[in-house]
């Protein structure tokens, strides 16, 4: 206390010291909870190994002439166009999915190209354009893959997928 003879100042300064002590204890408690949460997320993530997940992302893997794609439409669309893009950035397939309801929609690309050929097995990306009555509809591309491993990072668990991508646990939208 700066002035121990003044009861009001002494009481006020002791209260301030107690407040600082309480904040320090609260910070320690929150840090402990954060560590516990990370450990819990890590354990939960390991249960996803071998499971198919849907997560934010636009990577697909063509294997044996088929690739599963998924999109999340914020509202119904009367026109949904999907462009599949190869590693050099060229659109190799454009598909008109027609009308689709809001929510997660799944479809399969058979590996066919716009030129009438068949794409080689491998990794591709895709983009979506959705409209309803000529107004743009928000659409999110979803990566679909089997979880092959889990890595613990400073930002939380990362899932390694069989299509070669790493996905944050927080971006998972569905498990199958």
N, C-alpha and C positions, 0 to 999 in steps of 0.2 A: 504493500500500500504506500502511496506517495505521501499521504498525510494521515498517519495512524491515529492522531488525536481527534480528527473530524470523523464522527461516527457515520455520517451520510456518505462521505467520500469512500471510507473504508468498506462499507457495505456494498456500495456500487462497484468498486474495483474487485472485490471478492466475487460478486455475481458475474462480472465480466470474465474473470479467470475461470469460473465454473462453466460458463458458456463455451469458452474456447476448449476446455477439457471435454465437454460433451460433444462438440463438433469433431474433435479428434477421434473419440470413441466411435461416433457414427461413421466416420470415414473408414475406420478399421473394419467395422461390421459390414459395410457395403462392399469393401474389397474382398472380404471373406465370402460373401454371397456371390460375387461375380466369379470367383474361382470355383465355387461349388456349382454354379450354373454351367460354366464351361465344361467341367467334368461330367455333369449330367448330359449335356448335349453330345459330348464325345461318345458316351456309352450308348445313347439313343441312335447316334449316327451309325455305329457299328452294326446295329440291328438291320440297317438298310442294305448291307452287303448282300449281293445276289438278287436284290429286288429291282424292279423297273420303276423309275421315277420320271416325273414331268417337272421341268424347271425352266425358268426364264433363260432363253438362249435360242439361237437359230442354226445350230449344227445338227446335221443328220448324217447317218452312216448307211450307205447303200451296200447291202450284203445279199448275195444270192438273188439279185434282181429285185429287191424290195427294200424300201425304207419307210419307217413309220414317222409321220409328222403330226404335230398337234398345234392348234392355235387357240388363243383365248380371245373371244370377241366380247367387248364391253356391252354391246347391244346387238340386236338382230341386224343382219346385213342381207340385202337382196342381190349382192354381187361380191364374190370373194375370189381374188386372183392370187395365185401362188407362183413365184418365180424361183426355180432351183438354179443355183449359181455354182460353177466349178471353181477350182483353186486359182485359176487365172482371172476370175472376176467376170466371166462371160455367162450370160443366161443360157442354159442349155435346155430348159423345159419351162413352159408357161402352162399352167393348168387353171381353168375356170371352174371353181367349185360351186358356182351358182349361189342360191340363197342358203343361209345358215342361221341358226338360232344363236342367241347370246350364250356365252359360256365356253367351255372347252370343247373343241371339235377335233376329232381324230380322222386321219385319212392316210392312205398308203400310196407312195409313189412307186410305180412299177419299173423305174429305171429308164423308161423311154425318153427320147430326146425330141426336140422340135423338128429335127431333120429326118426323123423316122428310124433312127438307130437306137442302140441301147448303150447307156452310160456304163463305164467300168465301175466295179465295186470300189468304194472308197468314201472319203469324207467330203461332204458338200455343205453349203449353207443355203438358206432360203429366206425370202422376204414375202410379206403379205400386203395386199392392198384391198381394203374392204370399204364398200359404200352402201348406203341405204338412201334411196331417192336422190341420188347424185351428191349426197353429203358423206364425207369421210367418217368411217367408224373406227374407233380405236381398236387395234388388234395387236396382240402380243404373240410373237413366235415362242414356241416351247420346245426345248430340247428333250428328247426321250432317250433314255439309255439305262443300262443295267449298272448298278453301283458295284465297282470292283475293288474299291478301297476307300479309306478315310484318312485324311491328314489333319493334324491339329495345327492351326496357325494362330497368330495373335488376334486375328479378327474373328476366330471361331472355326468350327469344323468345315473342311472342304471335302466334297465327295468326288472321287475319281470315277468317271464313267467309262464304259467299254468303247465309246466312240471317240475317246482321246481328250475329252474335255474335263475340266475341274469346275465344280459348281459349289457355291456357298450353300450350306444347309438352309440358310434363311431364304434362298430363292426357290426352294422346292414347292411346287404347286399341287402335286399329287403323287401317290404311291400305288403301285399295282402289284 
